[in-house]
Amino acid sequence: MAREPAISASDDPEEVAATSQEWASPENRVAEIFAELLAEVVQTESVPLDSHFFDDLGADSLVMAHFCARVRKRPDLPAASMKDIYKYPTVRSLAAALAETAPAPVGSSDPTPAPAAAAPEPAPEPGSTVRYALCGAAQLLFFLGYAFLLTVVTVRGYEWISEATDPTGGYGRAVVFGAANFLGMSLLPIAAKWLLVGRWTARDFPLWGLTYLRFWVVKVLVHSSPLALFVGNPVYVFYLRALGARVGKHVTILSRSVPVCADLLTIGAGTVIRKEAFFLCHRAHAGRIETGPVTIGRDAFVGERSVLDIRTSMGDRAQLGHASALHSGTAVPSGQHWHGSPAQRTDVDYLRVEPARCGTLRRAAFGVAGVLKTLLVVVPLLMASVEALLTWARTLAGGRDSGAEPVTSSAFYVEGLALSLVLFAGFLVLAPVLLFTVPRLLSLPLRPGVVYPLYGFRYSMHRTVQRMTNARFFLWLFGDSSYVVHYLRCLGYDLSQVEQTGSNFGIRVQHESPYLSTVGSGTMVADGLSIINTDVSSTSFRLSHTSIGSSSFLGNHISYPPGGRTGDNCLLATKVMVPLDGEVRQGTGLLGSPSFEIPRTVDRDTRFDHLRDGEGLRRGLAAKNRYNLRTMGVVLLLRWVHVLVVTLLGLAAIGRYDTVGQLMEVALLASVFVFTALYYALVERCMTRFRPLRPMVCSIYDPYFWHHERLWKVPYAHLQALNGTPFKSVFWRLLGVRVGRRLYDDGCDLSERTLVTIGDDCTLNTASAIQCHSQEDGTFKSDHSALGAGCTIGVGALVHYGVTMGDGATLAADSFLMKGEDVPAHARWGGNPAGELRGTAPRPVATTGASATSAATLASAADRRVLAPRPRPDGAPVAKSTSG
């Protein structure tokens, strides 16, 4: 037990009394208990009050998270967060900073009031298994019915096109059919939204009921519309208006996040929303769907990977930086710049490109040209390719016309084998050739540093290059191996000085221009890196070089902008916000949003440093390369087997165009999906030998890590089609997740399925993640994470490894719950890094020289000033919620 030296004897009674009173102060009392608890956690006899947590005691963030959890369990101590730990890295400084918030000892005559804790989350309503099952059955019927409708239309269309007697007539019919199909699939979601729901208002309703079923049907149709593919095009803005959104002139939206409750969305003229931003106007919380307004004023800016929760607003010319979040009830006043999660005031200007001439006529012409290109080029070309493939398949299955049963013959399987091999091998050979040549030619008219107007020839070339070079298949194949370096270099990255580590990049890396992306020597990047190479305004864009320093490590889900103020030898933690102001950070670590400095490394993370250079690196890297080659061969073989089975199923269904044949096509679609899900679930369970993963700390050159990262190659993106349905939990169970009853999963990413435990009635929102591992430099760590019954994970939030969330706990949108955290039952946590949310009312808005403005006031002002020339057809104002 760590204590200060005993009070020395003195002949002066007043001096003794003063010394005793000083030691009995709240600060020293808290420091003494902190030292006792920390000594228990680090398993030492005593902890000096001035010892540095990381440099002297050798602790790491996981150890200190356990310490914080123990502190929170003591009602007589002030709560300590991980941000406090890094800011005050000794017992004495931590106690001094938090002593004022410590509860008074029992019997104290002068109690010090503690900050108001957040009101505990109400327990979610008990779920109904019967309602859960009935909703799933209705969703299945909708899927089958919609698939049958698409099949009937497609078959009739192909029959009509195939009846053409010459290529010109066939092309004309393809254009007509493609236009009709495009128009029908575009209008169906809009009509379904207005017929099934009408106008969305701010409200809430329980999951799995009739209202939820209508909500889910509209969501599926809205997301499947071909107009949703026109992100970055004025056509997409037109689509949102047709769904009921109030969107002003000259708005640029680059995010694929389609708001389902579009009536609650207001965007002022000239606003820019960058990619991967979320403004859904709804959220799932504690077993219910809550809808609420999102209001953005004129000439505003929303950065990449930012989240606007319901009941939030931004005033005219307001800015929200990248990797930031507005929690419910927050309003950004006009003209102010905010960033962070939760967002706070900043002086950083995120709108860094000069405007250009880009008027309404230019936007309209670009939108019309995009639609015509789709109808006159893309759709006919796609149909011609499919028709050629079907013709070949019919030739292979020619025995069906003579009444034979080709499925029972060996020739049928030989022909299916040949067709699948040609398709798969052809893709592997031709796709890289196209990726390494065509985008380079298209990028020739583009120059970095030059301001170009939006919606022109160069903008179209830039968007095409971005889409082509971000193809996921080859990153999935080469990622987490030495070979991804060669792939990215051929793609255009500047990696001439990269030092091979065997894990330089993960399987999910994206960029806006590979030819302007540089990564320094010895740098390692985990999954989810997004390199930003463009500055965008509502009228212009500018390409810029983006360079990441050498000897650094970047964690998961990081957006790195041009001009990021980090240099060499930096650790960028998961979901960190890369700073754009201040001095260039070097030789340090950054955590959080907004980011703050942490130690670059600690003693516990240097245990495998002997394997990072010299003979240890040479042997380990050679062995890992051999294993990764085998992994690539295995996963390619498994993907081809999947293609083979799908090809055989398709050949078996070809040849009949009557009602029975159309039903067979629907059965084919369903069987292909079920087979895909079951097949890859079996593949993953076989890789783990039907055993759960175990917590591990090892080097990336340990064979266990190679086996673990092989599991990341098993595809499971197909499960996204089951978002919001009971079937998602069924397939999670097949993959090894310990899932309770009535799970609502609207798009959560579980990277280590057998290390995750989820209780009954949990709610997982869009783009959330439970990641039970980390890879810091050359060290790999993994552990279990568990969610109690009734927990809620907000939109874009991430739960790390070694985490426990008590029953009914809530993690707010875009939060990062760090490793080792223990969230009490019914607690409300949020932020990056996450901590307990204080207070019951929304955080007050900071203002300068003006009175505070509420979210409702800003929303109302935006309605009057931003969009007054375009009132609603019924004259009704935007619905607002009075609940906080």
C-alpha positions, -999 to +999 in steps of 0.1 A: +000+000+000+014+034-010+013+061+016+031+094+022+057+093+049+043+096+084+039+130+099+071+139+118+072+147+154+073+183+164+073+203+195+049+229+179+013+216+183+001+241+157+026+228+131+015+192+138-021+202+134-015+221+102+004+191+087-023+167+098-050+189+082-030+192+050-026+154+047-063+150+055-073+173+025-095+158-002-066+158-027-043+137-005-072+114+005-080+107-031-043+103-040-038+077-013-068+056-025-057+060-061-023+047-053-037+017-034-060+008-063-033+012-089-009-009-069-034-037-070-039-034-108-002-033-117+004-060-090+031-042-070+035-035-034+033+003-036+031+031-061+049+064-055+026+094-060+049+110-086+056+079-107+046+083-143+020+057-152+036+047-185+073+056-183+079+045-146+053+019-139+053+004-174+015+004-176-004+006-209-039+019-219-055-015-211-040-015-175-051+020-169-086+012-182-089-014-156-077+011-130-104+036-141-130+008-139-120+001-103-121+039-095-157+042-109-169+013-086-159+034-055-187+058-046-163+079-025-140+087-054-143+110-084-147+092-118-115+090-139-115+087-176-088+076-200-085+112-212-078+122-176-051+095-174-032+108-204-036+144-193-025+138-157-001+108-158+008+106-121-012+098-091-006+131-075-015+152-106-046+130-112-058+134-077-052+171-077-072+175-109-101+154-098-102+161-060-127+189-064-153+165-078-148+138-052-178+130-030-175+142+005-166+116+032-195+102+052-202+126+081-186+156+065-203+189+075-193+206+043-201+183+014-188+192-020-214+187-047-203+164-075-212+171-111-246+158-121-243+123-136-263+114-166-297+101-159-296+063-161-310+048-192-345+034-188-348-003-192-359-012-228-393-026-232-394-064-230-393-078-265-419-102-280-404-133-296-437-138-314-437-104-329-400-108-338-407-140-357-438-126-375-419-095-386-392-118-400-417-139-419-433-107-434-398-095-444-391-128-461-424-126-480-416-091-492-382-102-504-396-131-524-424-110-538-400-082-549-376-107-564-405-123-583-416-089-597-380-081-608-377-116-623-409-113-643-400-078-657-364-089-665-374-121-683-401-103-703-376-076-712-349-100-723-375-120-744-385-088-761-349-077-768-339-111-781-367-110-807-349-082-825-338-092-860-307-069-862-281-053-839-296-018-844-330-030-834-316-049-804-298-018-792-329+003-796-350-022-776-323-024-750-323+013-745-361+014-743-363-015-719-334-001-698-350+033-696-384+018-686-367-004-660-346+025-647-377+047-644-397+021-627-371+012-601-365+049-595-402+057-590-411+027-570-393+037-538-407+072-540-442+060-545-438+033-517-426+060-493-455+083-498-481+055-499-468+035-469-457+063-447-467+097-461-447+124-444-422+115-417-425+133-384-404+133-352-416+103-333-406+069-320-421+034-324-411-001-312-391-025-333-407-055-350-442-040-352-463-030-382-449+005-382-413-008-382-422-032-410-433-002-432-402+016-422-380-013-432-397-018-465-393+019-474-356+017-463-349-013-485-365+002-515-349+037-510-315+021-507-320-001-538-330+027-561-307+033-591-309+070-582-290+062-550-260+054-572-258+090-584-240+102-553-219+133-562-243+141-590-272+167-589-295+138-598-290+125-562-301+159-548-333+156-570-338+121-555-337+134-519-362+162-528-386+136-543-384+117-510-394+149-492-361+164-481-359+202-482-326+208-501-315+242-514-298+251-546-262+241-554-259+215-527-231+189-531-235+156-514-208+130-517-220+106-489-238+074-499-258+076-466-294+078-479-317+093-452-348+071-450-368+098-431-360+124-457-389+147-447-369+155-416-338+166-435-332+203-443-301+214-462-295+250-471-282+263-505-244+259-512-238+233-486-211+205-490-214+171-473-183+149-477-182+111-482-191+086-454-210+113-434-242+101-418-273+122-415-300+095-413-327+114-395-334+082-375-316+060-350-324+027-332-323+031-294-333+007-266-357-014-287-373+015-306-367+035-337-365+073-330-369+098-359-359+135-356-349+165-377-314+172-390-310+208-402-280+222-420-279+259-430-267+277-461-230+274-473-223+249-445-196+221-445-198+186-431-165+167-431-157+131-440-168+103-416-189+127-395-222+118-379-252+141-373-275+125-348-313+132-348-323+166-334-291+184-345-286+215-365-259+237-381-264+274-389-254+293-420-217+290-430-212+266-401-186+238-404-182+204-389-148+188-393-139+153-404-142+124-379-166+145-358-201+141-344-231+162-333-249+144-305-287+147-302-298+182-291-266+199-303-267+231-325-237+247-342-244+285-344-241+303-377-205+310-388-189+288-362-165+259-369-167+228-347-150+195-347-145+165-324-168+138-310-188+153-294-181+184-314-166+216-298-156+250-310-124+253-331-107+279-353-098+254-380-112+262-415-122+230-433-133+248-465-099+253-481-106+257-518-116+288-538-150+289-555-154+286-592-181+293-617-206+264-614-242+275-621-276+258-624-272+252-661-239+234-656-253+212-629-284+203-649-264+194-680-241+172-659-271+154-643-288+149-677-255+136-692-251+112-664-286+097-669-281+095-707-248+078-703-264+052-680-293+046-704-275+048-737-241+032-728-240+014-694-273-004-695-271-016-731-235-027-726-245-046-694-274-062-712-252-072-742-227-088-718-254-107-699-270-118-732-237-131-745-232-150-713-267-164-714-263-174-750-231-193-741-248-209-712-278-219-733-254-235-758-238-254-730-272-265-717-285-273-751-297-308-741-327-292-723-345-284-755-345-321-766-361-332-733-329-345-718-320-337-682-285-322-684-283-318-646-280-356-643-252-358-669-215-355-663-213-331-693-234-306-674-208-304-646-179-303-670-194-274-689-202-256-656-166-262-645-153-247-678-176-217-677-167-208-641-130-212-647-131-190-677-150-163-659-129-164-627-095-167-644-105-140-670-114-116-642-081-123-623-061-116-655-080-087-672-091-067-641-055-057-630-046-047-665-076-024-666-069-010-631-033-002-638-038+014-672-072+030-678-072+052-646-038+065-654-050+077-688-081+093-674-061+112-648-038+129-673-060+160-676-059+165-638-032+185-621-028+189-583-031+224-569-054+236-597-090+247-588-115+231-612-153+237-613-175+208-602-197+189-627-174+192-657-152+169-677-123+169-652-147+162-623-161+133-642-126+119-649-117+123-612-148+105-600-142+076-625-106+072-614-117+072-578-143+045-584-120+023-605-089+024-583-109+017-551-119-018-563-121-040-532-113-074-546-076-071-549-071-052-517-090-081-500-067-105-517-033-088-511-041-069-479-023-079-446+006-093-466+038-080-483+022-082-517-003-054-510+027-030-513+034-040-549-003-038-557-007-003-543+026+008-560+013-005-594-020+013-587-001+046-583+009+051-546+043+066-539+058+037-519+093+038-532+108+039-498+085+016-480+101-009-456+084-043-458+069-056-426+044-081-439+015-061-426+020-026-442-017-023-451-049-040-442-076-052-466-096-019-465-078+011-477-093+038-499-082+070-515-094+098-538-064+097-561-037+069-558-013+091-578-012+117-550-009+094-520+025+089-503+033+067-473+067+068-456+091+041-450+084+017-421+048+029-416+021+003-409-016+009-415-044-011-401-079-014-417-102+014-427-077+041-438-092+068-460-067+091-477-084+124-486-068+139-517-093+166-526-106+198-511-143+204-522-166+234-521-201+237-535-187+249-568-151+236-571-126+210-562-088+208-560-065+178-559-037+178-534-008+155-524-014+137-491+017+123-474+018+101-443+051+102-424+076+073-419+080+049-390+044+055-380+015+033-371-021+041-381-050+024-363-084+016-377-110+039-393-088+070-398-094+097-424-062+114-433-067+148-450-042+168-471-021+190-448-025+167-418-001+179-391+017+147-383+052+138-392+075+108-387+073+082-359+037+089-349+011+066-335-024+075-347-049+056-326-082+041-339-108+067-350-084+095-342-090+129-358-059+140-377-051+176-367-049+204-393-035+231-371-006+236-347+029+224-351+037+191-369+036+163-343+066+139-344+077+111-321+044+110-303+010+094-302-024+109-309-058+097-296-093+109-297-114+135-316-102+162-312-069+145-308-045+149-279-010+135-273-003+102-257+029+082-254+042+069-287+048+035-271+051+020-237+073-008-223+046-034-226+045-029-263+083-033-269+084-070-259+087-080-296+110-053-308+138-078-314+117-092-342+114-059-360+149-057-374+180-078-382+179-115-384+146-118-364+128-097-390+143-115-420+133-149-407+099-138-395+091-119-427+101-148-449+079-173-430+050-149-430+053-143-467+052-181-473+021-184-451+004-155-468+010-170-502-007-202-491-036-181-476-040-163-509-042-196-528-067-210-503-091-180-504-089-179-542-098-215-544-127-210-520-140-181-540-138-201-572-157-230-556-184-205-547-185-192-583-187-228-596-217-237-575-235-204-584-227-211-621-242-246-618-273-233-601-277-207-629-272-233-657-298-255-640-324-227-641-318-215-677-342-225-705-377-219-692-395-186-695-430-196-683-444-190-649-426-221-636-393-208-650-398-175-633-405-191-600-373-211-606-354-178-611-368-165-577-358-198-561-324-194-577-319-160-562-329-172-527-308-204-530-277-185-541-279-162-511-286-190-486-258-211-501-234-181-500-241-174-463-240-211-453-209-218-474-188-190-459-200-197-424-188-233-429-155-221-443-148-199-413-158-225-388-135-250-406-106-225-404-111-223-366-117-261-364-151-253-348-134-238-318-136-203-305-107-179-307-088-173-275-074-140-262-039-135-273-009-112-272+018-120-297+040-107-325+027-103-360+054-129-369+038-155-347+020-183-366-011-177-344-015-142-359-011-155-394-040-180-387-061-152-371-057-127-400-066-155-425-101-153-410-104-117-421-103-130-457-136-148-453-163-126-470-193-117-450-205-085-468-235-104-481-249-104-446-255-066-450-286-076-471-301-090-438-297-057-419-327-050-397-341-085-399-342-114-375-322-135-400-290-115-392-287-130-358-292-165-372-262-162-394-241-144-367-248-176-346-236-198-374-204-177-375-198-183-338-212-151-322-229-158-289-261-138-296-291-134-273-327-132-283-343-105-305-311-088-317-315-057-339-285-053-361-287-026-388-251-030-401-226-038-373-192-051-382-179-080-360-143-087-369-138-116-344-171-134-342-162-160-316-149-134-292-182-114-291-211-120-267-243-100-272-272-102-247-310-102-253-327-072-270-295-054-280-296-027-306-267-022-330-269+008-354-256+014-389-218+015-394-211+004-358-184-021-350-172-045-323-135-051-329-119-076-305-083-070-316-057-043-321-024-043-340+000-017-327+033-017-346+044-053-345+022-064-316-011-081-319-036-082-291-071-097-288-097-104-261-134-109-255-160-082-255-194-086-241-226-066-243-253-071-216-290-073-223-307-043-238-274-025-248-274+001-276-245+009-299-249+042-318-244+050-354-207+048-363-196+039-328-168+014-322-163-010-293-128-023-287-115-055-272-117-065-236-148-044-231-178-051-209-211-032-212-236-037-185-273-044-191-291-014-207-259+006-213-258+030-242-229+041-264-236+074-283-230+079-320-195+080-334-180+071-300-148+050-294-151+028-264-115+019-256-101-015-248-106-028-213-134-003-204-162-015-181-195+004-186-219+001-157-254-011-163-279+015-176-251+041-180-249+065-210-214+068-225-201+087-255-172+106-270-139+097-285-125+083-263-158+074-246-166+084-211-197+088-190-221+115-203-228+140-176-261+159-172-296+151-184-301+180-208-282+186-241-249+203-238-253+241-241-241+257-272-209+278-269-213+313-285-192+343-290-208+377-288-243+363-294-269+345-274-271+308-274-292+293-302-311+261-297-314+234-323-351+241-328-344+278-333-318+272-359-340+247-377-368+272-378-345+300-390-331+277-417-367+270-429-374+308-431-341+320-446-326+291-465-356+277-483-383+303-481-386+304-520-394+267-520-422+261-494-436+226-487-466+217-509-489+215-479-474+245-462-465+225-431-433+234-412-405+209-405-415+186-376-395+192-345-391+172-314-392+188-280-375+158-262-339+161-254 
